[in-house]
Amino acid sequence: MTHPNSFGSRATLSVGGKSYAYFRLDALRELSGGNVDRLPFSLKVLLENLLRGEDGAFVKKADVEALAKWDVTAAAEKEVAYRPARVLLQDFTGVPCVVDLAAMRDAITALGGDPQRINPLQPVDLVIDHSVQADEYGTAEAFLQNVSFEYERNQERYRFLRWGQDAFTNFSAVPPGTGICHQVNLEYLARVVFTRDDNGETLAYPDSLVGTDSHTTMVNGLGVFGWGVGGIEAEAAMLGQPTSMLVPEVVGFKLTGRLPVGATATDLVLTCTEMLRKKKVVGKFVEYYGPGLGGLSLADRATIANMAPEYGATMGFFPVDEETLKYLRLTGRSEEQIALVEAYTKAQGLFRTDETPDPVYTDTLELDLSTVVPSLAGPRRPQDRIPLRESKQTFQLHLEETLAKAGTVAAKAELANTHKVSASPELHPGVVATAVEEQEPEGVEVEYNGQKFVLKHGAVVIAAITSCTNTSNPSVMLGAGLLARNARRKGLAAKPWVKTTLSPGSRVVTDYYEKAGVMEDLDAIGFYLAGYGCMTCIGNSGPLPEPIAHAVEKGKLVVSAVLSGNRNFEGRVNPHTRFNYLASPMLVVAYALAGRMDIDLEREPLGVGADGPVFLRDIWPSPQEIEDTILQSVKGEMFAKQYANVFEGDEQWRALDVPKGATYAWDPKSTYVANPPYFEGMTMEAPGVKPITGARVLGMFGDSITTDHISPAGNIAAASPAGKWLIAHGVTTREFNSYGARRGHHEVMMRGTFANIRLRNELVPGTEGGVTTTQPGGNPVSIFDAAMQYQQEGTPLVIIAGKEYGTGSSRDWAAKGTVLLGVRAVIAESFERIHRSNLVGMGVLPCEFTNGDTRQSLALTGFETFEVEGLSEATLRPRARLTVKATAPDGSEKRFEVLARIDTPEELSYYKHGGILPYVLRSLVGGKKS
């Protein structure tokens, strides 16, 4: 379609003797009441997207005018259609995306269409980074052994991805062993300014993306516009569908001052996460501004942007400035590209300087960087920051709560003997427990690797330098290396019960480790390279050594993991670690040396070295030492070398036997990849809005139910429905792999839905895990088995929940599994952004309680029969108010109002079609769109 160019904004930009077409934002300045110059930078990028995307259909002239005049301080709603420049996938979420595309090729063929019409229309990069597991550790062979195990487990998935790379246009795969998708994106894939051919001209425009991992936001630190979406939304974007969104509120986060000595970027991001969670920024953009930006490296900014999902925001955006250009040059981008980025962003008012007036924001908050203190977060949520000086006391308080919940007299007596408590003025208000008199508690004697020790509550059994939050940041990574060097010189090493792993975000990290000479120091204290990938943070921590695991189970010990990642939800990291803490790589090393959480790192020694007790302050590197080491060891040629042949892969990748053909030859014996049932019996006519009557509750849950609770990524238990299915199909427990690796097979993932070992269903109080019951006081059965029973009876299902339902990773299986179990609606107090969208994208109705109602205030038991009264084509519209009737077993009725969280007309169309994929498929064949 010809671009209307209603505002006469298409112009030419000359850079280095080359001409680029672009759409000028300043063409909108003359609009009456225009606010273009004072819009937040992030909204300017969105405005350019609309201006360039004006087509009279999805983007109308009025849409551009509305955003150009937007008052960010007013409470207004406006739907817009955003088209990203590209799509980023990782393999856990990428495999089901490619499975769905392959299934759509089969479905479009069955409907009489051309399978070649199913192709990404936008560039798609898939980075294989979530499949490597930390099986081996603590030896020089760990990396090669883990890679070997990875290929052994995942050959079938990798062959399938190689088929997709050949079968689909605009699709590239970065092979295993390269790095984490966000870091590869930051260091290589991101362009900041994108270009493409447009009617014989080279069109320049801001780089933007959606990604199938919530931490896509890391690249916001580079001034790139984008965020995480569910796999189904990403597939729609690949197929040319715009991403429908409401213009968000933009919260300005002003940074002043500089970080003090001893504080790291990790401490800063944990502080920001705590502040922004309290600010309630779910569904909003956060944009950083203020004089404090000048003291933050690009890597520091990327660290803060990365954790936007943890603080609940859609994005954590940093504008382009001189630091951006400096980073592009360091990471080997061409001088031509850097010149284009500078010229384009300055021409468009997208380049920030110290003289740039502050934009107008919906709301603001401020942080003086000099007030940031060393911190960690835990033991269950990333926003629960703990100042390091209070970590011992808060650990003991959480331990007391956990043992009290166990409800045993023995547990309480043991705790009383472990530590006597009294008030401490150093703690936050409400926290009044600290150890003042200690006795040695009982523990479990262990013999492992020729050493004997007693394992107790509070033992750190996993210490992992891992994941995308920190591993892109040379200051904290080299800080950890220097800490290891100093510890080694003092004669310290990790305690023998600690599983120590190093999994950097890219090969560049080990290059600069080698250059700095700290790799052998990390090896010496236990942190050998385990792999390049998410590993521990995604739940691929691998098993604990059998003697350690046995001791934890025998003593019912509350043991911990400390990781430099971004996720520490219950049951995610490892089934044996009830407590999980996020910390900087430097503190990960420190806790590995100490081997326990019940330690005051400011006042107690980490251990005894060759010359006596060694305190953390004795081995902590100075900021100047870290800065000097960065300057001496982080070189641009490292990036150029590692990314020169990034898509080629190693010998094992190149040797894969790859299937051929436009459609995939599904193997009915496969336990990894199967044709999903989403399109079975599909016709060209959309099913429309179906009534929900006679529905029963499959599960009733509390607050902060994460996508890990709904669709775990890690360990598959042999006794679980998924484990039983795999065993029945000839898979040994050693070959189970993980839920994340098996996301290409719906039979496994259906059985894994609501299978998290720490899930607590209020229908079966006092239990943990994926169980429910169909009647008050009934015997617990697996949620999967109950759902199948309800399906046989033709009974629709609902989920009832508290606040922040669907927090966490943007995994589409949390929505896909929900719908395949027969759930028609989820009624919660509030939803996390991505999961709400995913539910709609799978044809599930998300509803929010209104008028302050909750499941408790309404005295819902979960054993009622539910009806959404009058649900029909006529009554359902975006954000409609609906009435739910709950009928108790004794016949008594309650009615309450809910808000249908179908937020836009486009989402309503998706819902009427039974989901976004049927909608796209029908539109490609030529069917009705609404």
N, C-alpha and C positions, 0 to 999 in steps of 0.2 A: 504494500500500500504506500502511495506517495505521502511524504510527510507534509502536513498542512502549513507548517512554519508560520503559524498565526501571528507571531510576534516579531517576525523578520530577524530572528536571532542567529541564523546560520551565518558564520563568518569564517575567515581564514586566519590561522596563526602560523607565523614563520619562525622556525627554530633551527638554527644551524644550517641554513640554506635549504631546509625542507619545509613544505607547506602541509598544514593539517587543517581539515575542516573541524569546526566545533560549534556548539550552541551557546551563545553568550548569555550569561546570567544578567549582565548589566542592561540587556534589552528589556528587562522587566522592571527597571528602576522607575520608569515613567508612569507605571500603573498608579492610579489614584489610591492613596493609602498603602502603597507598597512598603514592605518591611525587609526587602531583600538584604540590605547591607548589615542589618543587625540580627538577622536570623542566626541561630546556632550553626556552626560549620556543618554538623551532621545533616541538618535540614536543608542546607544549601546543596549538599550532594544529592539528597532526595529530590529537590526542586529541579536540578539539572536532569535527573533521570526522567522526570515527567516532561520537561521541556523537550528533551530529545525524543521521548517516546510518544509524543502526541500523535494520535492516529484517528481521532474522532470516534473511536469505539471504546477501547479500554481506558484510554487517556484522552479526555476532552479539553478544549481550550479553557473551560471553566475550572477544571481541576488545577491547571497550571496557575491561573489567576488566584484561586483560593489559597494555594500554598505561598505564592509570592506576597500575598497580603496577610499572611497568617499571624495572628496574635497568640504567641506561645503562652501568654499569661492568662488567657481566657479558657474557660472550660467549654470546649467545642469538640464535636466529632466530625471527621471527614474521612471517608474511605478513598484510598488511592491505590493505583496498580503499579507496583514496582517491578522492574525487570532487571535482575542481576546480570552482570557481564559474564559470570562463570559460576560453576558449581564445584564444590570440593567435597569429596567423600573419604571416609576411612573404611577399612574393610569390614568391621563388625556391622556397620550400618550400610556399607556400600554393597556387600554381597546381596542382601535382600532387595536393594534397589535394582541391581542387574537381574536378579531372579524375576522381579516384577516386570521389568522391560521385556525379558524373554517370554514371560507368560502373556504379556500384552501382544507380542508378535503372534503367538498361537491364537489368542482371542480375536485379534483383528482379522486373521485368516479365516477363522470360523464364521465371522460376520460378513465375509465377502470382501474384505479390504486387503491392501497391500502391506505385507509385514515390514517392508523397507520404510514405511512411513513412521515406524517406531524407531526413532533415532534421536539422540541428543541434538538439539538445535543450538545449544550454548556449549562452549568448551567445558569438558568435565575432566577433572583430575582425581583419581582415586589413589590414596596412599595406604599401603598395607603396613599397618603399625600396631594393630590391636591383637594380633594372633600369637605373638611370641610370649612364652611363659617362662617364669623363673624356676625351672625345674632344678637346674644345677646352679651352684653359687660357691663362692669362696675358693675357687681354683682358677688357674690360668686357662683351663679348658672349658670353663663355663659357657663362654660365648658360643664357641663352635658346637658344643653339645646342645645348647638350647636352640640354635638355628637348625641343627639336624632334626631334633624333636619337632620343631615347628613344621618343617617340610613333610616329615613323616605323618603328622596329624592332619595337615591341611592341603595335601596334594590335590584332592578332588576340588576343593574350593579354588585353589590357585589355577588349576586347569580351566575351571569355569570362568574365572576372571580374564585369563589369557584369551579364551574364546570371545568374551565380550569385547576385549580390546581389538580383536580382528573383525568381529561382526558389526560393531557399531562405529559410526563416524563420530568425530569430535570427542573421543573417549580415550584417555591415556591412564596407564597404571604405573605407579612408582613401586618397584618391587620390594619384597621384605628386606629388612636389614639396612634400610636407608635412614629412617628417622621417623619422628612423630609428625602427623599430617600438619599440625599447626606450625611447627618449627620449619618444616620444608616449605610451607606456604610463606612464612615470614622471610626466610632466607633466600628463597628461589622463585616460587610461583607468582607471588604478588608483584604487580607492576606499578601500583599507585595510580598511574594513568594508563588506560587501556587504549588500544587502537584496533581498527578493523577496516577492511575495504568497504566503501559505501558509494556505489555508482561511480567508480573510477577514482574517487578521492579517498585519502586516508583520514578517517574520522577519529578524533581523540576525545576521550571522555573518562570520567573517574572510574578506576577499578572498583568493582563491587562484586559481592558473591553471597550465596547462601551455602551452608555446609551442613552435612549430616552428623555433626558433632557440636554440642553446645559450645565448646571452647574454640569454635571458629573465630570467636571475638578476639583472640590473641592478635590478629592482624589489624584490629582497630588501633593498636599502638603505632602502626605505620601510617595511619590516616586512611586506611582502606575501609570502606563501608560494607558491613555484612554481619551476619549472625547465624546461629545454628537453627536449623529447622528439622522437622521430622523427615524421614526418608520419603514419605509419600509427597510432601510438599516439594522436596528436592526433585523428585521424578517429574512432577508437573512443571517445575522451572526448566528442567532439561528439555521437556517437550514443548517449550515455547509459551506456557501459560504464565501470565503475570502473577506475582505474589500479591495477593490482596491484603491490605493492611489499613489500619486507622492511623492517621497522623499522630505520632506519639507525643506525649509530654516530654520535655527535655530538661533534666535536672543538671544544673551546672555545679561541678565539684571544684571549688577553688583550692588550689594548693599554694602554700606560702612556705618560706623558710627552706632549710636543708636537713636531710637526715643526719642525726647525731652519730657519733662514733659508737659502734657496736650494733646499730640497727641496720637491717638489710631490706632489700626490696620485698622479701617475703613478709617481714614484719609489717611493712607498709601496706601490702595488699590485704593481709589479714585484718588490719585496722580499718581499711576502706570497706572491706566486706562487712564487718561488724556495724559500721556506721550506716552503710547504705541499706542493710537489711532492716535496721531500725527506722530508716527513712521511708521504707516501703516503696521501692522503685520497680516492682514487678510490672513488666509491659512497657516500661519507659526507656528512653535513651538517657544515658549518663554521659556528659561531656566534660572533660577536664580542662581547666584554664587556670590562669594566674601565674605569678612570678615564679612559683615553685617548679613549674615545668622545666625551666632552664637548667635545673640541677639534676634532672632525671635523664638517664641514658635511654636510648630507644628500647633496649632490653628491659629496663625497669618499667617503661610504659607498657610494653607487651605483657609483662608479668601482671600488671594491674588490669589491663584489658582482658586478659585470659580468663580471669575469675568473674567476669560479668554474670555468668549463670549462677554463681554462688551468691552474689549479692542481689540477684533476681532481675537485673536489667536486661533489656534486649541487646544493648551495646554498651561498651565503655570506650568512648571515642576520644582520640587525641588528634588534633589538627596537624596537617603537614607543616613542618618548619625546617630550620637549618639542620636540626638533629636528624630529621628524616633523610635529608640528602646525604648527610655524613654516613648514615647506616647503609643506604643504598650503595654508596661507593665502597664501603668496607666489605660488603657481601658480594661484590663482583658484578653488580649491574653495569651495563654499558654507559659510557659517558653520554651517548646520544639519548638513552632513556632518562638519565638523570637530568639532562638539560631540558627534555620535554616535560618532566615532572615539575621542575622549577618554573618554567615559562607558563605552562598551562595553569597551575594552581595560582600563580600570581595574577594571571589575566582574569581568572574567575573569582578572585577574592577568597580563595580557599587556602592561602598561605598565611600562617600566623607569624607575627614578629612581636617584639616587646612593645611596639607602639600600637599594635592592633587594639581597637576599642573592644571591651568585653561584649560579647553578644548578650541579648536579652534571653533569659531562661524562664521556664515555668516556675522553678523553685531553685534554691541554691543551698549548699552547705559548704563548710570550710574546714580545712585541716592544716595546722601548722606542722610541717614535716619534722620540726625539731622535737615535737612531743612524742614521736613514735618510739616505742620501747620494744626490746626483744620479746617475741611472743610465739605461741603455738595455738592451734585450734583443735578442739575436741571435747569429749571423746567420740562424738557421733555426728557433729554437723560442722561445716566449714565456717559458719558465722559465729560459732561459739569461741571467741578469742580468749586466750588466757595469757596475761603477762607472765613472762618466764619466772619472775620472782615469786609468783603465786602458784606455779604449776604443781608443786608437791602438795600443797594444802588442798587445792581443788581436785587433784587426783584422789586424795584420801576421802574427800567428801563424796565424789562420784562412786568410789569403791564401796563406801558405806551404804549408799543408796542402792547399789546393785546387789550387794549381799543381803540387804534388808528385803529387797524384792524376792530374793530366793526363798525367804520366809522360814529358814531353818534356824533352830536354836543354836546348832553347832556353828553355823556361819556367823551369827551375831556374836557368839562367844569368842570365836576366832578373831573377829575384827576388834573386839574390846581388848584382847591380848596383844593385837598388832600395834595399836597406838591409842594412847589416851589423849583426849582433845580438850582444848580450851580456846577461848576467844582470842583473836589476833587483830590488832588495829590495822594491819597492813592489807587486809582483804577487802574486796568490794563489799558494799552493804549487803547484808543477807547471807554472806559467807562467813561462818564463824568457827570453822574447824581447821586446826593445824596441830601437827604433832609436837608435843613438848616432852613426852617421855615414851621411849620405845622399848619394846622387847622383841626378840627374834620370833617371828611367827612360825607356825608349822608350815612345811612345804613338802615337796615330793623329791626324793633323791633320784638323780639321773646320772647315767654314765653314757657319754657320747664322745666319739673321736678320742678315746683314750683319757678323757677327763671326767672327774666326778664333781658334781655340784648339786645344790638344792634349788629347785625352781619354786618360786613363790608368787603370790599375788603381786601384780605390778611389774613383773618381768617384761622387758622389751624383747620380743621374740622375732620381730621383723624390723629392720632398719633399711629403708630403700630410698636411694637417690633416684627419683623417677618422675615421669610425667611432664606435661607441657608447661605447668605454671613456672617452674624454675629452670628447667634444663636448657632453655634458650638464653639464659642470663649468665654471661661470663663472670660477673662479679660474685654471685653466690656459688657458682660451680667451681671457679678457681679458689674462692674462699674455702670451700670444702676441701679442695686438694691441699691448700696450704695448712689448714687445720690438721689434716692427716699427716702431713710432713712433720709438723711440730709435735704431734702426739707420738709419732714413731720415734722421733729423737729423744723423747722423754721415756720411751720404753713401754708405751701403752698399745693395746690392740683391742679389737672388739671382743666382748665377752663370748664364751664358747656357745651359749644358747641363742645367740642372735643370728638370724639369717640376714646377711648383709648383701645387698645388690646395688649395682650401678647400671642404670639403663638410660643413657643420654638421649636427647631429642634429635641429634644428628651426628654424623661421623665427624663433623667439624669439631665437636667438643673433645673427642679423643685426640684429634690432631693438636689442639692447643694444650691439652693435658700433657701430651708427649713433649711438645715444645717447651712447656714450663717445667718439665721434669717431675711432675707430681703423680704421674700414673703409677710409678712403682711404690710411691708412698701410700696411695689408696689401696693398692694390692696388698701391701705389707700389713695393713691393719684390718684387712678383710674385704674391702670393697673392690673386688674384681669385676671387670666388665661382664654383664650378664646378657646384654642385648640392646638393640636400638628400638625402642617402642614404649608404649604406655605401661605395659607389664603390671607392676604391683597396683598402681592407681586404678586400673580398670578391673582389677580382681584376678589378674594373672600372676599372683604372687607365688604360685606353685605350692606344693605341699610342704608343711614343716617336716623336719626330720622325724622319723617314727618315734624315737625315744622322747623327743620334746612334745610331740602331739599326744603321745600316750600319757605323759605326766600331766598335761593340761586337762585331759579328760578325767584321769584318775582323781586328781585333786580338785576338780571343778574350779580351776584357777582362772582368775580374771587377768589375762595377759594382754599385752599391747603391741601395736605396730606404730612406728613413727615413719612417715613418708613425706617427701617433698612435693607431693601432688596437690590435687585440688578437691578430692572427694574422699570422705571418711565415713560415709553412711554405714549403718549397721549391716553386717553380713556381706559387705562388698569386698573388702580387702582380702580377708581370709576367714574361713569358718571358725577358726580357733581364737581369733583376736576379737574379744568383745569391745575393747577400747582401741580407737585408732586416732592418731594425732597427726595434724598437718604442721610441718615445720620447714625451715630453710634447710638446704643441703648441709649447711654447717652444723645445725643443731641435730640433724639426722646422724651425722658422724659422732657428735657428742653423746647422744643417747645410746648409740651402739657401744661406745667406750664404757659408759656407765652401766648399761645393761638393765636399767630399771627406771620406772617412772617416779617412784617415791624418793626422789632426790632433789635437793635444792641446788641447782647448778651454780648459783651465785655464792653459796656458802659451804657446800660440801665438795670434797674432791671427787673427780671422775674415777680415780683409781690410784694405785701406788706404782710409781715408776722406778727407774733405776736409782733415782736420788730422793725418793720419798713421795709423799702425796702430791698429786698433780691436779690443779684446779682448772676450770674452763678458761679463766682469765690468763692462765699461764701459756696457753697454746692458741688463743684467739689471734688471728692475724690482724694487723692494723689496716685501716683504709688505704694508707699510702702504699703498703706492701701489695695489697690486692690490685690497686690501680697500676702500679709499676709492672706487675706480672701480666696484667691484661695488655698493656702497651707492648710488652716484649714478646708476647706469645700468640695473640689473636691477630692473624694476618689475612688480608684479602685473598691471597692466592690459595688459602685453604678452602674457601668457599668455591672458588673457580674450579679447583681440582675435584672436589667431592660432587659438584653438580654438573660436571662436564658431560657425563654419560648417565644421568640419573635414571633414565627409563630402561637401561639395558639389563640391569640385574646381574646376579652372580651366575655361576655355571649351572647350579640347580634350577634356577628360574628359566634360564634359556633352554634347558634340556627337557622341560615339561612337554608331555604329549598332549597337544592342543586339538580339541575337536574342531571341525569345520562346518560351515553352513549358516544360512541366514536365520534359521530357527534352531533352537537347542535340542539335542537328542537326549531327553530326560532318561535317566537310568532308574527304573522302578526299585532297584535294590539299594539305591543311595540313601545314606542316613545324614547327608550334608546338604544336598540340593534337591528340591522337589518342586513340581509345578503347583503353585498355591491354588486354593479353591475360590479365590475372590471372584473369578469370572465364570464360574460354573453356572450354566443355565441362563447366562446373560442374554437379554434381547435388546433391541434398539430403543425400546420404550423405557424411560426412567420410571422406577417404582413409585416415586413420590413420597409423601409423608404418610407413614403408617401409624395407626394408633398404638399406644402402649397401655395394655390393660392386663390385669391378672398377673402382674410381674412380682417376682419374689427377690429377696435380697441374697446375693451370693456372698457378699462380705460387707461388714460395717467396720470402718477404720477410723483412727484418730487423726491428729494433725501430722503434717510433713510426711505423708506417704510419698516416697520417691519412686522414680521409674525403676530404681533398683529393687524396691519392694515388689513392684508390679511385674517387672521382667528382668530378673537378675542376669548379670553378665558372666559371672564366674563359675564356681564349682557346681557340678551336677552330682547330686547324692544318689547312690545306688538304689536306695529305698524309695526315691521320689518317683512320681509317675513318668517323668522323662527318663530317669535311669532305668526303670523297669522296661520301658519301651525299647531303649537302646539294647539292653541285655537280650530281650526277646528277638531282636534283629541281629544278633550275633556280634554285638560290640562288647568288648571286655571293658572293665572299669578303667584300666590303664589307657584305653583308647577313647574314653568319654570326651576328652577335650573340655570345652566350656560352653555355656549357653551362648556366649557371644560368637564363638566360632561356628555354632550350629544354627545361626539365624537364617540360613538359606532353606531350612526344612521346617514346615509349619507343624508337623506332627510332634517334633521335639519342643518347639516354642509354645504351642498351645498348652502342653503339659507343664511347661516351665512358667506359665503365667500365674502370678501370685504365689510363686514357690520359694520366695526368699525365706531363709531359715529364721530371720528375726521379725517377720511379719506377725502382727498381733491383731487377730480378728475378734471383735467384740461379741460376735455370735457364740464364740467358744472361749469364754474368759479363762485366763490362767494358762493358755497355750501359746506357743510360738511356732511359726512356720505356716506353710500353705494349707491350712485346714479350715473347715467350716462345718456347719450342721444345718439340717433342714427343719429342725423343730426344737423348741426350747428344751435344753438339757439333753439333747440327743447326742449320740456318739460322734466324735469328730471323724470326718472323712476328708480326703483330699479335695481341694477346691475343684480340681479338674474332674474328679469322679462325680462330684455333686452337680457340676455344670452339665456333664453328659447325661445324668439322670433327668435333669430339668429339660434338656433338649428333647429327650425321648418322649417326655410328657407334653412337649409343645409349650413349655412355660417360659416366657421372656424373663430376663434378669435385670436387676439394677445393682449398683454399688452405692453405698452411703459413706460419706467421709467428712473429715474436718477441714482445717485450713491447709492451703498450699498443697493441694493434691497434685501429684505429678512433678514434684520438684526433682531436679537433677538432669541427667543426660537426656539428649533428645532422641531416645531410641524409639523407633516407630513400632517395635514389637510390643511395647506397653499398650499401644492402642490396637494393634492387629490382634494380639492374643486376647484382649478384652472382647473384641467383637466376635472372634471365633468361638469363644466360650458361650456366646449367646447373650451378652450384656447389651441392652438397648439404650440405657441411660446411666449416667453417673451424676449423683446429687451430692455436692460438696459445698463447704463454706466458701472456698476460693480455689482457683486453679493456677498452676504455673503455666506460663504463656505457651510453651511449645506443646506440652501434652494436651492442653485444651484444643489447640489447633489440630493436633493429630487425631483426637477423638472424632472431631467433625469430619476430618479427612477420611475416616473409616466408616462414617455413617452412624456414629454413636452420639447421642444427644447429651452434651454437658449442661448441667443445670446448677445454679447457685441458690442456696437458701437466701431469703430476703427478710427484711424487717427484724433483723437480729436473731432470727430463728437458728437453731442448731438441732442436731439429732437429740442432744440432751434436753434442751428446753422443750422440745416437742415430745419428750419421753418415748422416742421410738425404740422399740426392742429389736428391730430387724426381722421380726417374724410376721410382720404385716404383709398384706397383699396390696400392691401399689397400682394406681392408675393415674396417668397424666390426662386430666379431664379435657375433653374437647380438642385433643391434638389432631390437627388436620391441615390441609393445604391453606385453608382460609385463616386459621388462627396462628400458624407458625410464621413468624417474620424475624428479622434480626433483632436480638435482645428483647424478645417478647416476654411478657409476664404470663406465666402459666400456673394452673392450680393442680396440685397433686393430692389425691385422696389415698390415705393409708387406712386399710381395714384390718383390724386386729383379729386374731383367731376367734374371739368371743363375739365378733360382729360389730363392735364399736368402731366408729370412724373418726378420723382427724383429717382436716384439710389445711394445707399450707401453700403459700405462694413461692414460686421459684422463678429465677431469671434464666431464660434460655440463652446460654453463652454461644450461640451462633451469632457472630459479631457483624458480619457483612453480608450484603446480597450475594456475593460470589460464594461465600461459605454456605449460604442457604441452598444455592444451586448444587453444590457438592453433596450436601446432605440429602437432597431430593433424589439424587442419582445413586445413592447408596455409597457415596465416597468419591474422592477426587479422581481416582484412577478410572472407574467406569465413566465418569463425566468426560475426562479427556478422551477416552477410547471412543465414546459415542460421537464426540465432536469431530474426531479425526475421520471417522467413517461417514459423517454427515448427518448424525442424528440431532435430536433436539438438545438445546443447551440448558433448558430450565423447565 
